[in-house]
Amino acid sequence: MAWIYLFVAVIFEVGWPLGIKLSQDTNYRATWMATAIFSMALSVFFLWLAQKQLPIGTAYAVWTGLGAAGVFIVGIILFDEPADLLRLASVTLILMGVIGLKLANG
């Protein structure tokens, strides 16, 4: 169950930078900022739940690594950010590290 909590935390970890970004270019600034704050709170809550059973280093590294990779992908899809080879290779290395942590911790 801890891994499920951690992956839910990652989803909300991606949600808060998205909310902040969307608040910059819209008439719904307060709504998007509230969404970002709500996502932050839920992300930390689910990370807290996951850390009851997972080592702190594993949980935090997976949370930040997948969060960063998720925001990277959202940036490419929604905001037309560059997806050059070096950036893609770098995020692939992050994902490989996360997979290694998962394999090492069951």
Backbone as JSON, one array per atom type, in Angstrom:
{
  "sequence": "MAWIYLFVAVIFEVGWPLGIKLSQDTNYRATWMATAIFSMALSVFFLWLAQKQLPIGTAYAVWTGLGAAGVFIVGIILFDEPADLLRLASVTLILMGVIGLKLANG",
  "N": [[0.81, -1.2, 0.0], [2.05, 1.16, 0.61], [3.56, 1.93, -1.63], [1.56, 2.6, -3.41], [0.45, 4.82, -2.12], [2.68, 6.45, -2.38], [2.85, 6.82, -5.17], [0.46, 8.17, -5.63], [1.07, 10.47, -4.21], [3.06, 11.44, -5.9], [1.59, 12.13, -8.17], [0.13, 14.34, -7.22], [2.33, 15.87, -6.65], [3.18, 16.61, -9.15], [1.04, 18.17, -9.79], [1.13, 20.61, -8.35], [3.25, 22.39, -9.39], [2.18, 22.68, -11.92], [-0.24, 24.0, -11.38], [0.8, 26.42, -10.4], [2.12, 27.38, -12.69], [-0.05, 27.66, -14.48], [-1.44, 29.64, -13.18], [-0.13, 31.93, -13.81], [-0.76, 32.94, -16.33], [-3.51, 33.64, -16.71], [-6.97, 34.51, -16.15], [-7.87, 33.28, -13.98], [-6.29, 33.26, -11.69], [-6.32, 33.06, -8.81], [-7.79, 30.71, -8.46], [-6.14, 28.77, -9.68], [-3.85, 29.03, -8.1], [-4.88, 28.22, -5.64], [-5.43, 25.59, -6.31], [-2.81, 24.69, -6.69], [-1.77, 24.93, -4.06], [-3.46, 23.18, -2.69], [-2.77, 20.8, -4.01], [-0.08, 20.62, -3.2], [-0.39, 20.19, -0.44], [-1.79, 17.73, -0.41], [0.09, 16.12, -1.7], [2.25, 16.09, 0.1], [0.95, 14.92, 2.29], [0.32, 12.31, 1.32], [2.91, 11.43, 0.83], [3.82, 11.36, 3.45], [2.19, 9.29, 4.44], [3.24, 7.17, 2.89], [5.85, 7.05, 3.86], [5.59, 5.8, 6.25], [6.02, 3.14, 5.89], [8.02, 2.86, 4.0], [11.56, 3.35, 3.45], [12.93, 6.55, 4.27], [14.76, 7.8, 2.53], [14.41, 6.42, 0.1], [11.65, 6.86, -0.4], [11.56, 9.68, -0.59], [13.37, 10.2, -2.69], [12.13, 8.86, -4.84], [9.71, 10.24, -4.92], [10.51, 12.94, -5.49], [12.0, 12.47, -7.84], [10.21, 11.19, -9.7], [8.28, 13.16, -9.65], [9.67, 15.35, -10.75], [10.22, 14.29, -13.31], [7.62, 13.94, -14.22], [6.67, 16.62, -14.3], [8.4, 17.58, -16.21], [7.53, 16.14, -18.49], [4.88, 17.1, -18.66], [5.47, 19.76, -19.19], [6.54, 19.58, -21.77], [4.34, 18.54, -23.21], [2.12, 20.27, -22.67], [3.12, 22.91, -22.73], [4.81, 23.26, -24.8], [7.58, 22.93, -24.44], [11.12, 22.42, -24.96], [12.21, 19.26, -26.27], [14.74, 18.03, -26.58], [17.48, 15.79, -27.36], [19.42, 15.58, -25.26], [18.01, 16.51, -22.99], [15.93, 14.6, -22.88], [17.45, 12.26, -22.5], [18.54, 12.83, -20.01], [16.29, 12.93, -18.3], [15.55, 10.31, -18.59], [17.61, 9.02, -17.24], [16.99, 9.81, -14.62], [14.57, 8.44, -14.3], [15.49, 5.81, -14.52], [16.99, 5.63, -12.18], [14.94, 5.83, -10.28], [13.53, 3.47, -10.85], [15.5, 1.64, -10.14], [15.65, 2.12, -7.36], [13.09, 1.25, -6.61], [13.23, -1.48, -7.28], [15.23, -2.26, -5.52], [14.0, -2.0, -3.08], [11.73, -3.49, -3.05]],
  "CA": [[0.0, 0.0, 0.0], [2.93, 2.32, 0.69], [3.93, 2.35, -2.98], [0.38, 3.26, -3.98], [0.45, 6.16, -1.52], [3.77, 7.22, -2.95], [2.52, 7.22, -6.54], [-0.57, 9.22, -5.5], [1.82, 11.67, -3.82], [3.75, 11.93, -7.1], [0.59, 12.8, -9.03], [-0.1, 15.67, -6.66], [3.6, 16.58, -6.77], [3.15, 17.2, -10.49], [-0.07, 19.12, -9.84], [1.34, 21.97, -7.83], [3.92, 23.28, -10.34], [1.24, 22.96, -13.01], [-1.13, 25.05, -10.9], [1.54, 27.68, -10.35], [2.33, 27.81, -14.08], [-1.32, 28.1, -15.06], [-1.88, 30.87, -12.51], [0.62, 33.07, -14.33], [-1.25, 33.43, -17.62], [-4.94, 33.42, -16.77], [-7.83, 35.31, -15.3], [-8.24, 32.43, -12.85], [-5.06, 33.18, -10.89], [-6.6, 32.57, -7.45], [-8.22, 29.31, -8.56], [-4.98, 27.92, -9.96], [-2.97, 29.04, -6.92], [-5.52, 27.36, -4.65], [-5.2, 24.23, -6.78], [-1.41, 24.38, -6.41], [-1.62, 24.75, -2.62], [-4.17, 21.94, -2.37], [-1.93, 19.71, -4.51], [1.08, 20.53, -2.31], [-0.82, 19.58, 0.82], [-2.08, 16.31, -0.64], [1.34, 15.45, -2.04], [3.0, 15.87, 1.34], [0.19, 13.98, 3.09], [0.51, 10.95, 0.8], [4.31, 11.09, 1.1], [3.84, 11.02, 4.88], [1.64, 7.94, 4.56], [4.18, 6.22, 2.29], [7.05, 6.93, 4.67], [5.35, 4.94, 7.4], [6.5, 1.8, 5.56], [9.19, 2.91, 3.11], [12.68, 4.16, 3.94], [12.78, 7.96, 3.93], [15.56, 8.11, 1.34], [13.74, 5.84, -1.07], [10.38, 7.56, -0.63], [11.82, 11.05, -1.03], [14.0, 10.18, -4.02], [11.1, 8.49, -5.83], [8.75, 11.36, -4.96], [11.08, 14.07, -6.22], [12.41, 12.05, -9.18], [9.03, 11.04, -10.57], [7.65, 14.48, -9.75], [10.44, 16.12, -11.74], [10.0, 13.71, -14.64], [6.23, 14.25, -14.59], [6.58, 18.03, -14.68], [9.13, 17.66, -17.47], [6.63, 15.65, -19.54], [3.78, 18.07, -18.76], [6.0, 20.95, -19.87], [6.66, 19.28, -23.21], [3.02, 18.33, -23.81], [1.19, 21.42, -22.55], [3.73, 24.23, -22.88], [5.71, 23.22, -25.96], [8.97, 23.07, -24.02], [11.98, 21.61, -25.82], [12.39, 17.84, -25.97], [15.94, 17.62, -27.31], [18.04, 14.5, -26.96], [20.08, 15.66, -23.95], [16.97, 16.61, -21.96], [15.27, 13.3, -22.8], [18.39, 11.31, -21.9], [18.68, 13.18, -18.6], [15.1, 12.48, -17.56], [15.61, 8.85, -18.61], [18.49, 8.64, -16.13], [16.21, 9.96, -13.39], [13.61, 7.33, -14.25], [16.25, 4.59, -14.25], [17.3, 5.66, -10.76], [13.7, 5.52, -9.55], [13.28, 2.03, -11.03], [16.48, 0.95, -9.31], [15.21, 2.21, -5.96], [11.92, 0.38, -6.44], [13.7, -2.86, -7.31], [16.03, -2.5, -4.33], [13.17, -1.94, -1.87], [10.54, -4.34, -3.2]],
  "C": [[0.86, 1.27, 0.0], [3.31, 2.84, -0.69], [2.76, 3.04, -3.68], [0.28, 4.67, -3.44], [1.52, 7.04, -2.15], [3.45, 7.68, -4.37], [1.39, 8.24, -6.57], [0.11, 10.53, -5.12], [2.52, 12.28, -5.03], [2.78, 12.66, -8.03], [0.32, 14.21, -8.53], [1.17, 16.52, -6.69], [3.72, 17.24, -8.14], [2.09, 18.32, -10.56], [0.26, 20.51, -9.36], [2.18, 22.86, -8.74], [3.03, 23.63, -11.53], [0.28, 24.07, -12.6], [-0.45, 26.41, -10.85], [1.75, 28.23, -11.76], [1.04, 28.37, -14.68], [-1.83, 29.38, -14.41], [-1.21, 32.12, -13.09], [-0.01, 33.71, -15.57], [-2.77, 33.29, -17.75], [-5.69, 34.41, -15.9], [-8.24, 34.55, -14.05], [-7.05, 32.22, -11.92], [-5.32, 32.57, -9.51], [-7.01, 31.09, -7.47], [-7.03, 28.39, -8.77], [-4.0, 27.9, -8.79], [-3.56, 28.17, -5.81], [-5.33, 25.89, -5.03], [-3.76, 23.8, -6.47], [-1.21, 24.1, -4.92], [-2.29, 23.46, -2.16], [-3.35, 20.73, -2.81], [-0.69, 19.52, -3.63], [0.71, 19.79, -1.03], [-1.08, 18.09, 0.65], [-0.81, 15.51, -0.96], [2.13, 15.12, -0.78], [2.27, 14.87, 2.23], [0.4, 12.54, 2.63], [1.96, 10.5, 0.93], [4.46, 10.66, 2.55], [3.31, 9.6, 5.1], [2.62, 6.89, 4.03], [5.39, 5.99, 3.19], [6.82, 6.14, 5.96], [5.93, 3.55, 7.16], [7.76, 1.79, 4.7], [10.32, 3.7, 3.76], [12.56, 5.6, 3.43], [13.55, 8.32, 2.65], [14.94, 7.61, 0.07], [12.48, 6.64, -1.4], [10.62, 8.96, -1.18], [12.43, 11.09, -2.43], [13.0, 9.83, -5.11], [10.12, 9.64, -6.01], [9.29, 12.52, -5.78], [11.45, 13.69, -7.65], [11.24, 11.91, -10.14], [8.28, 12.36, -10.71], [8.34, 15.34, -10.8], [10.21, 15.6, -13.15], [8.58, 14.02, -15.12], [6.06, 15.7, -15.04], [7.3, 18.27, -16.0], [8.23, 17.26, -18.64], [5.45, 16.6, -19.75], [4.25, 19.32, -19.49], [6.12, 20.75, -21.37], [5.28, 19.23, -23.86], [2.17, 19.59, -23.8], [1.8, 22.77, -22.89], [4.78, 24.28, -23.98], [7.17, 23.48, -25.58], [9.84, 22.13, -24.84], [12.13, 20.18, -25.33], [13.61, 17.33, -26.73], [16.54, 16.37, -26.67], [18.67, 14.54, -25.57], [19.07, 15.73, -22.82], [16.26, 15.27, -21.78], [16.18, 12.25, -22.15], [18.53, 11.57, -20.41], [17.48, 12.72, -17.78], [15.02, 10.95, -17.56], [16.51, 8.34, -17.49], [17.79, 8.76, -14.78], [15.27, 8.78, -13.23], [14.32, 6.0, -13.97], [16.63, 4.51, -12.78], [16.1, 5.31, -9.91], [13.38, 4.03, -9.66], [14.25, 1.21, -10.18], [16.11, 0.98, -7.84], [14.03, 1.3, -5.68], [12.36, -1.08, -6.38], [14.48, -3.22, -6.03], [15.2, -2.59, -3.06], [11.89, -2.75, -1.98], [9.35, -3.56, -3.38]]
}
